[in-house]
C-alpha cells in the first residue's frame, strides 16, 4: 500500500485550500483545471481540460485513485460515464444529484422527513400563490445567484422567462437567523459533524461566520447535528457536505445543500483540530475521520470581497501589524468588485474583539475604510 | 505592489512544510532542489541544480524577490557571490556563518556575553585536558553527526584524524535537560520568540518535544527568551532561528544555533497561532510578525523515524482511528532506518495523554510495536 492520489475536478480556492492537508498527509493531488491561471492550478500539479467531456475526465482519472469535485457543474451524464468506466468518484452521481438539482433535493428532504419550506414546481397551471415567495432555478445558483424574491404573479412569470423551467418556488420564511453545519461521511459509514456556524449574509453572500453560534442551546446544536447526519446517511454521502438552515421560531428548516467543502466551513482550518479540507480527503479515501473538536472558544471568519483596489498585498502591512493573530487565506484570483478573493479567520476567547477585528480587516481589504 | 516570490535553496521537509503558509498568504514559492524526488520538489515549482555553483543560484534568484536557505550547506563564498550580484538573501552571509561554523558561533557567544560551555580549538599543543569532553567538527554536523564524546587524548587524536581540523572541544556539561527556543527577527528589527520547548533526545536525535516545558518557571522561560532575542539582535538575524540550550544547575547554556525552521519548532504548526514556517516567510519579506500565542495548553511533537517497514501509509488506518486528534506530517522521503520521515503533533490539555499517544504513534509507525 502506498500513498494514494486524489484527483479534484476544479482548481479554485477550495482545491487550493486542500493543498495544505494533502501535503501534510502525504497524499498526492492532481487537479483538472479550466485554465492554468486558476487559484489552485497556480501552485499544484494539474491538467487543463473541459469537465463536460467524459473522455477527458476518464483519461485524467487513470492517474488517480479517487476523483472528487470542487463545484457542482460536472453534468450527471459525465459523472455516470466516469462511474461506468470504473472510476472511483465521490460523492457518487446518485448522491451528488441532491447538490446539483434543488428540486431533487426538496423531494429527498420530504422523503427523509427533514423539514423543508413549503415548495412546488411552478407551471402555468399553478393555482393561487401567496406572495412574496422565493423562486429558484433548479440548478446552477450560488451566492444568491439564481434565487429571487418575487412579489407578484407577473414578476414570477418574468423570472421564469429569464431562468427557464423547471422553476422551484418556495415559501419566504420569516427566519430569525441563518446557520450552517458541516458533516463528513466515509464509505464505511463513519460520520462526524462540526459545531454549527452562524452565517451572516449580505445580498445573498456570506460575509462572516461565527462558530459556535452565540447563544445557541445545546439541544439546538444537537438538533442541527442530527439533521446533518440524517441527510448524510439518507443520501449516502461520501465526503463533506454543508447543510444551510433557516431558524424559524426555534425550528431548523433546510435551505440548501452543498456536497463539497464550503465557505461556511472555512473556519475549521484554524478553529478545529481537523479542517473540512482534510476531512474530505480522509472521507473519500475511507481513512478514519479526524477530530472535529474546537481549538478555541470562538472562531470568526470573514470573507474578503474585491473592491475598487486591485492591490491585495499592501494591506497586509497594515493588518498584520494591527492584528498579529489574523490568519490570512489569499486565493490569488483576479480582483473584481464583490468577488470572493480570500478570507481571514481569528480564533480566541473574546468574541467581541474577534468580530470587530474581522469586520475591520474585511472593510480595510475591500477599500470600504482607509484605516 | 504585488505578491512576492520567495526562493528556497533546498527542497526537503522544511521547504515542504513552508508550502502551506505560502499558499495561505498568497506568496509564490520557487525551490532550488538537488533532485525532483526531494520532499518538497515532489509538489512545488522547482528547478534542479547545484547549490555550490553561484552562477546557477544567481540565475535562480532572478525570478525571486528574496532567497533563503533550508539547510546550512551553501558555502559562504557562494552566499557572498549572491549578495555581490545584488540578490536579497536572508539570513545574510555575515549572520549565517554562526549557523555554519561552530567555532565562529562560540566566539560570537563569548563576545555577546552569552553563556557557552568552556571551549577551545584543539591542536597538538593543547595542554592538559580533562576527560570526558565533547569534540565537534566545526561544520556539517547535525542530528548528533559530527559530535563525539571523547574519553582520552588517544580517542581525541583519533577523532581529529577522522574529522580533520579545526576541531572544537568543549566541556561535557552535566545538564539536567535540553531545551530549545525559536526566535524570529525581521530586517526592521521586530523580533518574537515562542514558548521554550523541552527536547527529548535519544542517541543525539530529537525524538519528542513538549511545549511549554513542564515545570519551567516564568523566570526561566523569560531568561530563555532573553537569550534568544539577544543572539538574534547580536547576529542581525533575518528569519527564524533555533537556539538549543542545556540547563545546568538552573543556568541556560547555549549548545547549538540553527538559522532556519527547525525540528524543535515543528509543534508551532498546530500549537501556535503562527507557525515557524509562516513566521520565516513574514520575517524575510519584512512583513509584520504573527502572534506566537499558544493554541492549547500543551503541544507534543514526535518524530517519525524509519524502521524496517517501508509502508508508511497503512499505519494511518490504525493510528487515525485510535487517536482522531493526531496531526500527521509525512515528508514522503525514502524510508531508511533511523531517518526522519515525518512527524506528528497532538495539542490539548491532558499532557500525560498527549505524551503517551505520541510515543505510541512513533513506536507504531517505526514498527517497534505492533499494536
Contacts between the chains, C-beta under 8 A, distances in Angstrom:
chain1	res1	chain2	res2	distance
A	1	B	311	5.6
A	1	B	313	5.1
A	1	B	314	4.7
A	2	B	311	7.3
A	2	B	313	5.8
A	3	B	312	7.7
A	3	B	313	5.1
A	3	B	330	7.3
A	3	B	332	6.8
A	4	B	313	7.5
A	16	B	23	6.4
A	17	B	23	7.9
A	19	B	19	6.9
A	19	B	20	7.3
A	19	B	23	5.5
A	19	B	43	7.8
A	20	B	19	7.3
A	20	B	20	3.7
A	20	B	23	6.2
A	20	B	24	7.2
A	23	B	16	6.4
A	23	B	17	7.9
A	23	B	19	5.5
A	23	B	20	6.2
A	23	B	43	6.1
A	24	B	20	7.2
A	24	B	327	7.2
A	24	B	328	6.2
A	24	B	329	5.0
A	24	B	330	7.0
A	25	B	316	7.9
A	25	B	328	5.8
A	25	B	330	6.3
A	26	B	312	7.3
A	26	B	313	7.3
A	26	B	328	7.5
A	26	B	330	2.9
A	26	B	331	7.7
A	26	B	332	5.2
A	26	B	342	7.4
A	28	B	43	7.9
A	29	B	43	7.7
A	43	B	19	7.8
A	43	B	23	6.1
A	43	B	28	7.9
A	43	B	29	7.7
A	43	B	44	7.3
A	43	B	45	7.2
A	44	B	43	7.3
A	45	B	43	7.2
A	270	B	273	8.0
A	273	B	324	7.8
A	273	B	325	4.9
A	273	B	327	7.6
A	273	B	347	7.7
A	274	B	324	7.5
A	274	B	325	8.0
A	282	B	320	7.2
A	287	B	316	5.9
A	287	B	317	6.7
A	287	B	320	5.6
A	288	B	316	7.9
A	288	B	317	6.8
A	288	B	320	3.9
A	288	B	321	3.9
A	288	B	324	6.7
A	289	B	320	7.9
A	289	B	324	6.7
A	290	B	320	7.0
A	290	B	324	5.3
A	290	B	325	7.2
A	290	B	326	8.0
A	291	B	324	4.1
A	291	B	325	4.0
A	293	B	325	6.6
A	295	B	295	5.3
A	295	B	296	6.9
A	295	B	347	7.5
A	296	B	295	6.9
A	311	B	1	5.7
A	311	B	2	7.3
A	312	B	3	7.7
A	312	B	26	7.3
A	313	B	1	5.1
A	313	B	2	5.8
A	313	B	3	5.1
A	313	B	4	7.5
A	313	B	26	7.3
A	314	B	1	4.7
A	316	B	25	7.9
A	316	B	287	5.9
A	316	B	288	7.9
A	317	B	287	6.7
A	317	B	288	6.8
A	320	B	282	7.2
A	320	B	287	5.6
A	320	B	288	3.9
A	320	B	289	7.9
A	320	B	290	7.0
A	321	B	288	3.9
A	324	B	273	7.8
A	324	B	274	7.5
A	324	B	288	6.7
A	324	B	289	6.7
A	324	B	290	5.3
A	324	B	291	4.1
A	325	B	273	4.9
A	325	B	274	7.9
A	325	B	290	7.2
A	325	B	291	4.0
A	325	B	293	6.6
A	326	B	290	8.0
A	327	B	24	7.2
A	327	B	273	7.6
A	328	B	24	6.2
A	328	B	25	5.7
A	328	B	26	7.5
A	329	B	24	5.0
A	330	B	3	7.3
A	330	B	24	7.1
A	330	B	25	6.3
A	330	B	26	2.9
A	331	B	26	7.8
A	332	B	3	6.8
A	332	B	26	5.2
A	342	B	26	7.4
A	347	B	273	7.7
A	347	B	295	7.5
